[in-house]
Amino acid sequence: MAKADLDALSLEQKASLLTGGGFWSTAAVPDAGIEAIVLADGPHGVRLQKHGTDHLGLHHSEPATCFPPAVAVGSSWSEEVAARIGAALAQEARALGVDVLLGPGVNIKRSPLGGRNFEYYSEDPWLSGVLATAYVRALQDGGVGASLKHFAANDQETERMVISADVDERTLREIYLAAFEHVVTEAEPATVMCAYNKVNGVQASENHWLLTQVLRDEWGYTGAVISDWGAVRTRPAALNAGLDLSMPGPGHHATQSVVEAVRAGRVEESAVDRAAERVLALGDAAAGRRPTTVDLDAHHELARELATECAVLLKNEHGTLPLERPSSLLVVGEFATAPRYQGGGSSHVNAAHIDIPLECIESHAATRGVKVTYLQGFDTHGADARALREAAVRAATEAEVVVVFAGNPEAEETEGRDRTRLELPPTQVELIQKVAAASPRTVVVLANGGVVSLEEWHDDVDAILEGFLLGQGGGAAIADLLFGVANPSGRLAETIPHRLQDNPSYLTFPGEQEHVRYGEGVMVGYRHYETVGAPVRYPFGYGLSYTGFDVSKVRVEVDGPAEASAAVTVTNTGTRAGKYVVQVYVSTDAGPVRRPQRTLAAFAKVHLEPAQTRTVQLALDRRTFAYWDLSHARWVVPGGAYTVQIAENASTVLREQCVHLDGDGIRPPLSLASDVGEWLAHPVAGPPLRERLLPLVAQGGPEPDDDSDEMRMVASLPMNQILNLSGGALDGDWLLSLVDSPGSLT
């Protein structure tokens, strides 16, 4: 809608645009020719509700394809997988008349107990940001707006409406805002959705620093900021903070409160105009979209194909997988016939088709002349666990291979609640242990929205295939992977620890008294485990294949003061085609802050036929090497040595090369409150200061070395205290002139 048309609207009409007109739509102004736009939950399927509305997945929604959720896409490490899902969702959304799809979610998996971890990609912001960017670009290229969520630090479900995430700014910038920034600056999502929680004591919906200063002024965002459903507490305050659209509606009270605030001078009418323009821009974009039709059968085949790239082969001893021609095969577990393929809550999709794992396994087995037997083994609804278990154990003694389907029930992995344990349900743990003791070969297939502990049974079984939640085509994907029709290529997007207590958030998650303190700082996930040298069961980036790969050459070149590039040569050394994930990490001690042992800097997933060799080029931009500097309030690349590491995973470095970067040439600012050690380290001020200071410290004796006890004590003192003690021998104006001079690098 043109600005001139906006000027023709009354204050009341403009204010009405800033709150939903219905549960899933914006307000319309028919007299002005303004139509409502339709929003619907995503992010891995279109959840359009025509009858009965809610944001918790309680009521019926229209049939749609349930693609692999973000937990699975994260494990694919594939931009192509993310993009193909985004493109397919655009088709289905348009076919259902949806203009904005509420996704993707890029919150960080701070704790493995997070109830909505299945909706998020990773514990790493770079991996999350790259995958979400590919998804948003494809979705919006298909004519449907994205909604990047939940902004920000919405990393738990416990007390999510009232909790304050108390996070220092460096940690916010480097970990919890970084994926949002990447998507905003690279893909320009149509909307950004604010979170329910508070950030450092300020409600996200009313957080001017977050919604305006960071999102708009720093990142240049021009789209609409919308609320999560019911996240707005005070509409005028949210508007002043930069929130354009409050959902859901109808919002007659909210509209009236905005009108009254404008008339009372608490809100500028120009703020109403800006927000209304952004909401109308969503409608303008939707107006040019043509309805389309969708082939749900074709999308089901796509969901199957993509799911095979998402599962992670964790263990495979004795060549147990793939299953060639076992003489007999026993399948155990309720999830083989009632599969877990998505999480609960607002993202819950009414799947158009569902592949049943047992049926898909039987189909493969039939072509190989393999007999398949099925036993339930456990019941998530409380049936006689002992009888089910004992029947499975008896049958296991007669089978050459047993495949156990295990995982968490959906009720434990859903919006609105966090998990209370890392282990599988006890009945399943006992089932796996006893079946493995009875069977010659045991394979465990896992279905869970977040990582689970493997400790109680890991060493008892021969193979573990971590499927996470694979969407409606997961049953066929699992069968293809078990029988070698597809080759596993997933890699863990989150660490599997030995114990929950090993996780860096253990002591502070989920907080207390409406506050959660992010005390681990930037040491989240593998950053913590690698920095402190803590062993884990399986590290970030880990995953096996049915073929082998060799990384033979690495070449790193410096492309500027704060940029580099890496070329990595990879060969498929096995007999099967497969996909390999090239992982590039950076390790450094440069700069004045504690850096993680290594951080993911770039990655690429490549397909290789047997004996095929490819060289992969990866760019390492300045953010790869930067940290957030609190004193300068900006990203800084310090000059120094950086080790570029090509790794199999976060714990296993294959090859590395050290390079020197000049960096930004920025040093910490100095003042008379800075300590003497900082002054002495300054390249301009340090030498003349040392020349005057050493005789004062020596007091007529030999001048001390920098490592002497006297100089260590002096170096720890604030400069203004030394000035007072010097009796005028050192002058503050002279010192400040040294760092204010050209070339001082402050």
C-alpha positions in Angstrom: 0.0 0.0 0.0 1.4 3.4 -1.0 2.4 6.0 1.7 -0.3 8.3 0.3 -2.9 5.6 1.0 -1.6 5.2 4.6 -2.1 8.9 5.1 -5.7 8.5 4.2 -6.3 6.1 7.1 -7.5 7.3 10.4 -5.5 6.8 13.5 -7.9 4.1 14.6 -7.6 2.3 11.3 -3.8 2.4 11.4 -3.7 1.2 15.0 -6.0 -1.7 14.1 -3.4 -3.0 11.6 -1.0 -3.5 14.5 -2.9 -6.4 16.1 -4.3 -9.5 14.5 -7.7 -9.5 13.1 -8.1 -13.2 14.0 -6.2 -16.0 15.5 -4.2 -16.7 12.3 -4.7 -13.5 10.3 -4.0 -9.8 10.3 -6.7 -7.2 10.4 -8.4 -6.1 7.2 -9.7 -2.6 6.5 -12.2 -3.3 3.7 -13.1 0.4 3.1 -9.5 1.1 2.3 -9.0 -2.0 0.2 -6.7 -3.7 2.7 -7.1 -7.4 2.9 -6.0 -9.7 5.7 -3.0 -11.9 5.3 -2.8 -15.5 6.7 -0.1 -16.8 8.9 0.4 -20.5 9.9 2.7 -22.5 12.0 5.7 -24.2 10.6 8.5 -24.8 10.4 8.7 -28.4 9.0 5.1 -28.5 7.8 2.1 -26.2 7.2 -0.3 -26.3 10.2 -3.3 -24.5 8.8 -6.4 -24.6 11.0 -9.7 -23.9 9.5 -11.9 -25.1 12.4 -10.8 -24.7 16.0 -7.7 -22.5 16.6 -4.8 -22.9 19.0 -1.1 -22.4 19.1 -0.3 -25.7 20.9 -1.2 -28.3 18.3 -4.4 -29.3 20.1 -7.0 -28.9 17.4 -7.3 -30.3 13.8 -5.3 -28.8 11.0 -5.3 -29.5 7.3 -3.3 -32.4 5.9 0.2 -31.4 4.9 3.6 -33.0 4.5 5.6 -33.4 7.7 9.2 -32.9 6.5 12.1 -33.7 8.8 12.1 -31.2 11.7 15.0 -28.9 12.4 16.7 -31.4 14.8 17.0 -33.8 11.8 17.9 -31.1 9.3 20.7 -29.9 11.6 22.1 -33.4 11.6 22.1 -33.4 7.8 24.7 -30.5 7.7 23.2 -29.8 4.3 22.1 -26.5 2.9 20.5 -28.4 0.1 18.3 -30.3 2.4 17.2 -27.1 4.2 16.5 -25.3 0.9 14.5 -28.2 -0.6 12.3 -28.3 2.4 11.8 -24.5 2.3 10.9 -24.7 -1.4 8.4 -27.5 -0.9 6.8 -25.8 2.1 6.3 -22.7 -0.1 4.3 -24.7 -2.5 2.1 -26.2 0.2 1.6 -22.9 1.9 0.5 -21.2 -1.2 -1.8 -24.1 -2.1 -3.4 -23.6 1.4 -3.6 -19.8 1.1 -0.9 -19.2 3.7 1.1 -16.0 3.2 3.6 -16.2 6.1 4.9 -19.5 7.6 6.1 -19.3 11.2 9.6 -20.6 11.0 12.5 -21.4 11.1 13.5 -21.5 14.7 17.2 -20.8 15.4 17.4 -20.8 19.1 20.5 -22.6 20.5 20.4 -25.9 22.2 21.9 -24.7 25.5 20.8 -27.8 27.4 19.9 -31.2 26.0 16.7 -31.0 28.2 15.2 -28.2 26.2 11.6 -29.2 25.4 11.6 -27.6 21.9 15.1 -28.7 20.9 13.5 -30.7 18.1 12.4 -27.4 16.5 16.0 -26.0 16.5 19.0 -26.9 14.4 22.1 -27.1 16.7 24.1 -26.1 19.7 26.3 -24.1 17.2 25.2 -20.7 15.8 27.1 -20.9 12.6 25.6 -24.3 11.6 22.1 -23.0 12.6 22.5 -19.7 10.7 23.7 -21.3 7.5 20.9 -23.9 7.4 18.2 -21.4 8.3 19.4 -19.0 5.7 19.1 -21.6 3.0 15.6 -22.5 4.2 14.4 -18.8 4.3 15.8 -18.0 0.9 14.0 -21.0 -0.7 10.8 -20.4 1.2 10.6 -16.8 0.2 11.8 -17.4 -3.4 8.7 -19.6 -3.5 6.5 -16.7 -2.6 5.9 -17.2 1.1 7.2 -15.1 3.9 9.3 -16.6 6.7 9.1 -15.8 10.4 12.5 -16.1 12.1 12.0 -17.1 15.7 12.1 -16.9 18.7 14.0 -13.6 19.2 15.9 -14.1 21.5 17.4 -16.4 24.2 14.3 -18.5 24.2 16.2 -21.7 25.0 13.9 -23.4 27.5 10.2 -24.1 28.1 10.2 -23.9 31.9 8.6 -20.6 32.9 9.0 -19.4 29.4 6.4 -16.7 29.8 8.1 -15.1 32.8 11.7 -16.2 32.8 14.5 -13.7 32.4 17.4 -15.0 30.4 20.3 -13.2 32.1 23.1 -13.2 29.5 26.2 -11.1 29.2 26.5 -9.2 25.9 29.5 -11.0 24.5 27.7 -14.3 25.0 24.5 -12.9 23.5 26.4 -11.6 20.4 28.6 -14.7 19.8 26.1 -17.4 20.6 22.4 -16.5 21.0 22.1 -13.6 18.5 24.6 -14.8 15.9 22.3 -17.2 14.0 19.5 -14.5 13.9 22.0 -12.0 12.6 23.2 -14.4 9.9 19.7 -15.0 8.6 18.6 -11.4 8.8 21.6 -10.0 6.9 21.8 -12.8 4.4 18.2 -13.8 3.7 16.0 -10.8 4.8 13.1 -12.8 6.3 9.7 -11.2 5.9 9.1 -11.2 9.7 11.1 -11.8 12.9 9.1 -13.2 15.8 9.9 -12.0 19.3 10.0 -14.5 22.2 7.9 -14.9 25.3 10.8 -14.6 27.8 12.6 -11.6 29.1 16.2 -10.8 28.1 18.2 -9.4 31.0 15.0 -8.4 32.8 13.2 -6.8 29.9 10.4 -8.5 28.1 11.5 -9.5 24.6 8.3 -7.9 23.2 9.2 -4.6 24.9 13.0 -4.7 24.5 14.0 -1.6 22.5 17.7 -2.6 22.6 16.8 -6.0 21.0 14.1 -5.1 18.5 15.3 -1.7 17.4 18.9 -1.0 18.3 20.3 -4.4 17.4 17.8 -5.7 14.8 17.1 -2.6 12.9 19.9 0.0 13.6 22.8 -2.5 13.6 21.6 -5.3 11.3 19.6 -3.1 8.9 16.4 -5.1 9.2 13.5 -3.6 7.3 10.8 -6.3 7.7 8.0 -6.6 10.3 8.6 -7.7 13.9 5.7 -9.8 15.1 5.0 -11.3 18.5 4.8 -14.9 19.5 1.2 -15.7 20.1 0.3 -14.0 23.4 3.8 -12.6 24.0 2.8 -8.9 24.3 2.1 -7.6 27.8 1.5 -3.9 27.1 0.8 -2.9 23.5 2.0 0.7 23.6 5.3 -0.3 25.3 5.8 -3.0 22.7 5.2 -0.6 19.9 7.7 1.9 21.3 10.2 -0.9 21.5 9.8 -1.8 17.8 7.2 -4.5 17.7 4.9 -4.0 14.6 2.3 -6.8 14.8 0.9 -8.3 18.0 -0.7 -11.7 17.6 -3.3 -13.2 17.9 -6.4 -11.1 17.4 -9.0 -9.8 17.5 -7.3 -7.0 19.4 -9.9 -4.3 20.0 -8.5 -3.5 23.5 -5.0 -3.4 22.2 -6.0 -1.1 19.3 -7.7 1.3 21.7 -4.7 1.3 24.0 -2.5 2.4 21.2 -4.9 5.1 20.2 -5.1 6.4 23.7 -1.3 6.3 24.1 -0.9 8.4 21.0 -3.4 11.0 22.1 -1.8 11.1 25.6 1.7 11.6 24.0 3.1 8.3 25.2 3.5 7.0 21.7 4.4 9.1 18.6 1.9 8.7 15.7 5.0 8.3 13.5 5.7 5.0 15.3 2.2 3.8 14.4 2.8 4.8 10.8 6.1 2.9 10.6 4.6 -0.2 12.1 1.5 0.0 9.8 3.7 0.4 6.8 5.6 -2.8 7.6 2.5 -4.8 8.2 1.0 -3.5 4.9 4.2 -4.5 3.1 3.5 -8.1 4.1 0.1 -7.7 2.4 1.6 -6.1 -0.7 4.0 -9.0 -1.1 1.2 -11.5 -0.7 -1.0 -9.7 -3.2 1.2 -10.8 -6.1 1.3 -14.4 -5.2 -0.6 -16.8 -7.4 -2.3 -19.8 -5.8 -0.7 -23.1 -6.7 -1.5 -26.8 -6.5 0.7 -29.4 -4.8 1.4 -33.0 -5.3 1.5 -34.5 -1.8 2.6 -37.9 -3.1 5.7 -36.3 -4.7 6.4 -34.3 -1.5 6.1 -37.6 0.5 8.8 -39.1 -1.7 10.9 -35.9 -1.1 10.4 -36.2 2.6 11.7 -39.8 2.4 14.7 -38.9 0.4 15.7 -36.0 2.6 15.3 -38.0 5.8 18.0 -40.4 4.7 20.5 -37.6 4.9 19.6 -36.7 8.4 20.0 -39.9 10.4 23.4 -40.4 12.2 25.1 -43.7 12.4 26.8 -43.7 15.8 28.1 -47.2 16.2 28.6 -50.1 13.8 30.7 -52.9 15.1 31.3 -56.3 13.4 30.0 -54.9 10.1 26.5 -55.3 11.5 25.1 -52.7 9.2 24.0 -52.6 6.5 21.9 -55.8 6.8 22.8 -58.0 3.9 20.9 -61.3 4.2 20.4 -62.2 7.8 18.8 -65.6 8.2 16.2 -64.1 10.5 15.4 -60.6 11.7 13.5 -59.6 14.8 12.1 -56.1 15.0 11.2 -55.0 18.6 9.6 -51.7 19.8 6.4 -49.8 19.7 7.9 -47.1 17.5 8.4 -49.6 14.7 4.6 -49.6 14.2 3.6 -46.3 15.8 6.6 -44.1 14.7 7.9 -41.0 16.5 8.5 -38.6 13.6 7.8 -35.1 15.0 7.5 -33.2 18.3 4.5 -31.9 20.1 3.0 -28.4 20.3 2.5 -25.6 17.8 4.6 -27.3 15.1 2.6 -30.5 15.1 1.6 -31.3 11.6 -1.3 -33.4 10.4 0.8 -35.6 8.2 -0.7 -36.5 4.8 1.1 -39.8 4.8 3.1 -41.8 7.3 5.6 -44.5 6.5 5.5 -47.3 9.1 9.1 -48.6 9.7 8.1 -52.2 10.2 6.2 -52.3 6.9 9.2 -50.7 5.1 11.6 -53.2 6.7 9.4 -56.1 5.7 9.3 -54.9 2.1 13.1 -54.8 1.9 13.4 -58.2 3.7 11.0 -59.8 1.3 13.2 -59.0 -1.7 16.1 -60.7 0.1 14.2 -63.7 1.3 14.6 -62.7 4.9 12.0 -63.7 7.5 10.9 -60.8 9.8 9.2 -61.2 13.2 7.8 -58.3 15.2 7.2 -58.0 18.9 6.1 -54.8 20.7 8.7 -55.0 23.5 7.3 -52.0 25.4 4.2 -49.8 25.6 4.3 -46.1 26.1 0.8 -46.2 27.6 1.6 -48.4 30.6 0.8 -51.9 29.4 2.5 -54.9 31.2 6.2 -54.0 30.5 7.5 -57.3 32.0 5.4 -59.5 29.8 6.2 -57.5 26.6 9.9 -57.5 27.5 10.1 -61.2 28.3 8.4 -62.2 25.0 11.0 -60.1 23.1 13.9 -61.6 25.0 12.7 -65.1 24.2 12.4 -64.3 20.5 15.8 -62.6 20.5 17.5 -65.9 21.2 16.2 -67.3 17.9 17.0 -64.3 15.6 20.3 -63.6 13.9 19.8 -59.8 14.2 17.4 -57.8 16.4 16.5 -54.3 15.6 15.1 -52.4 18.6 13.2 -49.2 18.0 13.5 -47.0 21.0 13.2 -43.3 22.0 11.2 -40.8 24.0 7.4 -40.6 23.9 6.1 -37.4 22.3 4.6 -36.3 25.6 8.1 -35.8 26.9 9.3 -33.7 24.0 6.8 -31.0 23.4 6.2 -27.3 23.6 5.5 -26.0 27.1 7.7 -28.4 29.1 11.3 -29.3 29.3 12.6 -32.8 29.7 13.4 -34.1 33.2 16.0 -36.7 32.3 18.6 -37.5 29.7 18.1 -41.3 29.8 15.6 -43.3 27.8 12.5 -44.5 29.8 13.6 -47.2 32.2 11.4 -49.9 30.6 13.2 -49.3 27.3 16.6 -49.4 28.9 15.9 -52.7 30.5 14.5 -54.1 27.2 17.6 -53.1 25.3 19.9 -54.6 27.9 18.2 -57.9 28.0 17.6 -58.3 24.3 21.2 -57.5 23.6 22.3 -60.1 26.1 20.1 -62.7 24.3 20.8 -61.8 20.7 23.9 -62.5 18.6 23.6 -59.0 17.0 21.6 -56.0 18.2 20.8 -52.8 16.4 19.2 -49.8 18.2 17.3 -47.3 16.1 16.6 -44.1 18.1 13.7 -41.6 17.7 14.0 -38.6 19.9 13.7 -34.8 19.7 17.0 -34.2 21.5 20.0 -36.3 22.4 19.6 -39.1 24.9 22.1 -40.8 27.2 23.5 -44.1 25.8 25.5 -45.0 28.8 23.3 -47.7 30.3 23.3 -49.9 27.2 25.8 -48.5 24.7 28.5 -51.2 25.1 25.9 -54.0 25.0 24.7 -53.4 21.4 26.5 -53.7 18.0 25.1 -50.7 16.1 23.2 -47.5 16.9 21.4 -45.4 14.3 20.2 -42.1 15.7 17.2 -41.0 13.7 16.1 -38.1 15.9 12.7 -37.2 14.4 12.7 -37.7 10.6 9.2 -36.6 9.5 6.6 -38.6 7.8 9.0 -40.4 5.5 11.3 -41.5 8.3 10.1 -45.1 8.3 11.2 -45.7 4.7 14.4 -43.7 5.3 15.3 -45.9 8.3 14.7 -49.1 6.3 16.8 -47.8 3.4 19.6 -47.0 5.7 19.4 -50.4 7.6 19.6 -52.4 4.3 22.2 -50.2 2.6 19.9 -48.8 0.0 21.0 -45.4 1.3 24.4 -44.6 2.9 24.3 -42.7 6.3 25.7 -39.2 6.0 24.3 -37.4 9.0 26.6 -35.8 11.6 25.7 -34.8 15.1 24.6 -31.1 15.4 24.8 -31.4 19.2 27.1 -33.3 21.6 26.1 -36.5 23.3 27.6 -36.3 26.8 28.4 -39.2 29.1 26.2 -37.6 31.8 23.8 -34.7 32.1 26.0 -33.3 34.8 28.8 -32.8 32.2 26.7 -30.3 30.3 28.0 -26.7 30.9 24.4 -25.5 31.7 23.8 -28.2 34.3 24.0 -26.1 37.4 21.9 -23.2 36.0 19.3 -24.8 33.8 16.3 -24.1 33.9 17.0 -21.4 36.5 15.1 -20.3 39.7 12.9 -17.6 40.9 12.1 -16.5 37.3 15.7 -16.0 36.3 18.1 -18.3 34.4 21.7 -17.3 34.5 23.8 -18.2 31.4 26.8 -18.7 33.6 28.8 -20.8 31.1 29.1 -17.8 28.8 30.3 -18.6 25.3 31.3 -22.1 26.4 28.2 -23.8 25.1 28.1 -27.4 23.9 31.3 -28.6 22.2 33.0 -25.2 23.0 32.9 -26.2 26.6 33.8 -29.9 26.2 36.8 -29.2 24.0 38.1 -26.3 26.0 38.1 -28.1 29.3 39.1 -31.5 27.8 36.0 -33.3 29.1 35.3 -36.6 27.4 32.0 -37.2 25.7 30.2 -40.2 24.3 30.0 -38.7 20.8 31.2 -35.3 19.9 29.6 -32.5 17.8 30.1 -33.3 14.1 30.4 -37.1 14.6 28.9 -39.6 12.2 29.8 -42.9 10.5 29.3 -44.0 6.9 29.3 -47.3 5.1 32.2 -46.1 3.0 35.6 -44.5 3.9 37.0 -41.0 3.2 40.5 -39.6 3.3 41.4 -35.9 3.7 44.7 -35.7 1.9 45.5 -32.0 1.3 44.7 -28.8 3.0 45.8 -25.3 1.8 44.9 -22.2 3.8 45.6 -18.8 2.3 45.3 -15.4 3.9 43.1 -13.1 1.8 43.3 -9.9 3.8 44.0 -8.5 7.3 41.1 -10.5 8.7 40.1 -13.0 6.0 41.3 -16.4 4.7 40.2 -19.3 2.6 40.8 -23.0 2.8 41.0 -25.7 0.1 40.4 -29.3 1.2 40.9 -32.4 -0.9 38.7 -35.4 0.0 38.7 -38.9 -1.6 36.1 -41.7 -1.2 38.3 -44.7 -0.3 35.5 -47.2 -0.1 33.3 -49.2 -2.4 30.0 -47.3 -1.9 29.0 -43.8 -3.0 28.6 -41.5 0.0 28.5 -38.0 1.3 31.2 -36.4 3.4 30.9 -33.3 5.6 34.1 -31.2 5.5 34.3 -29.4 8.8 36.6 -26.4 9.3 37.3 -25.1 12.8 39.5 -22.2 14.0 41.6 -22.2 17.2 43.3 -19.2 18.6 44.5 -17.5 21.8 44.7 -14.1 20.1 43.0 -11.2 21.8 42.2 -10.2 25.4 39.3 -12.6 25.9 39.1 -16.4 26.6 38.3 -18.1 23.4 37.0 -21.7 23.0 39.5 -24.4 22.1 37.9 -24.4 18.6 34.9 -23.1 16.9 33.1 -24.2 13.7 34.1 -21.8 10.9 32.8 -23.4 7.7 31.4 -26.7 6.4 30.4 -28.3 3.2 28.7 -31.6 2.4 30.0 -33.3 -0.8 28.9 -36.4 -2.7 31.6 -38.7 -3.8 31.5 -41.9 -5.9 33.9 -44.7 -5.0 37.5 -43.6 -5.7 36.4 -40.1 -6.6 38.4 -37.1 -5.4 37.2 -33.5 -4.9 38.7 -30.3 -3.7 36.4 -28.1 -1.7 36.9 -24.4 -1.4 35.7 -22.7 1.8 35.7 -19.0 2.6 36.7 -17.8 6.1 35.4 -14.3 6.5 36.3 -11.9 9.3 33.5 -13.0 11.6 35.2 -16.5 11.6 38.1 -14.9 13.6 36.3 -12.2 15.5 35.1 -11.9 19.1 32.6 -9.3 20.5 34.7 -6.7 22.2 32.8 -5.1 25.2 35.0 -2.0 25.5 34.6 -1.1 21.8 31.1 -2.5 21.4 31.9 -4.1 18.1 33.4 -7.2 16.5 37.1 -7.2 16.6 39.7 -9.5 14.9 42.9 -9.2 16.9 46.2 -9.6 15.1 48.0 -12.9 15.8 48.2 -16.6 15.1 45.1 -18.6 14.0 45.1 -22.4 13.5 42.7 -23.5 10.8 41.8 -27.1 11.5 40.1 -29.6 9.2 38.3 -32.0 11.6 36.4 -35.3 11.4 34.4 -33.8 14.3 34.9 -31.3 17.1 37.2 -33.7 18.9 39.2 -35.2 16.1 41.5 -32.9 14.1 42.7 -34.4 10.8 44.9 -31.7 9.5 45.7 -28.1 10.4 47.6 -25.1 9.2 48.6 -22.0 11.2 48.3 -18.6 9.6 49.0 -15.1 10.9 46.4 -12.3 10.5 47.1 -8.6 10.9 43.7 -8.2 12.3 41.9 -4.9 12.8 44.7 -3.1 14.5 42.5 -2.2 17.4 43.7 -2.3 21.0 41.7 -1.9 24.2 41.0 1.8 25.0 43.2 3.2 27.7 42.3 5.6 30.5 43.9 6.6 33.8 41.6 3.9 35.3 43.4 1.2 33.3 46.0 -0.8 35.1 49.7 -0.2 34.5 50.1 -3.5 32.7 47.7 -2.4 30.0 49.6 0.8 29.6 53.0 -1.0 29.4 51.6 -3.3 26.7 50.6 -0.5 24.5 52.9 -0.2 21.4 53.1 3.6 21.5 52.6 4.5 25.2 54.4 1.5 26.6 58.1 2.3 25.8 58.2 5.9 27.0 56.2 5.0 30.1 58.6 2.1 30.9 61.6 4.5 30.6 60.1 6.8 33.2 58.5 4.2 35.4 61.4 1.8 36.0 63.7 4.3 37.8 60.8 5.1 40.1 60.2 1.5 41.0 64.0 0.8 41.4 64.3 3.7 43.9 68.0 4.1 43.2 68.7 0.4 42.9 68.9 -1.9 39.8 66.0 -1.5 37.5 63.6 -4.5 37.8 62.7 -6.9 35.0 59.1 -7.0 33.8 58.8 -10.5 35.5 60.0 -9.3 38.8 57.7 -9.3 41.9 57.9 -5.5 42.1 56.8 -5.0 38.5 54.1 -7.6 38.7 52.7 -5.7 41.7 53.0 -2.3 39.9 51.4 -3.7 36.8 48.3 -4.7 38.7 47.7 -1.1 40.0 45.4 1.4 38.3 47.4 4.1 36.6 45.7 6.9 38.5 47.0 5.3 41.7 50.6 5.2 40.3 50.2 8.9 39.4 49.3 9.7 43.0 52.2 7.7 44.3 54.8 9.2 41.9 54.7 12.6 43.5 54.4 14.3 40.1 57.1 12.3 38.4 54.5 10.9 36.0 52.0 13.3 34.4 48.5 12.1 33.4 48.1 14.6 30.6 51.4 13.4 29.1 50.2 9.8 29.3 46.9 10.6 27.6 48.6 12.5 24.9 50.6 9.4 23.9 47.5 7.3 23.2 45.6 10.2 21.6 48.3 10.8 19.0 48.0 9.5 15.4 49.0 5.9 15.1 48.3 5.0 18.7 45.9 2.2 17.6 43.4 2.8 20.4 
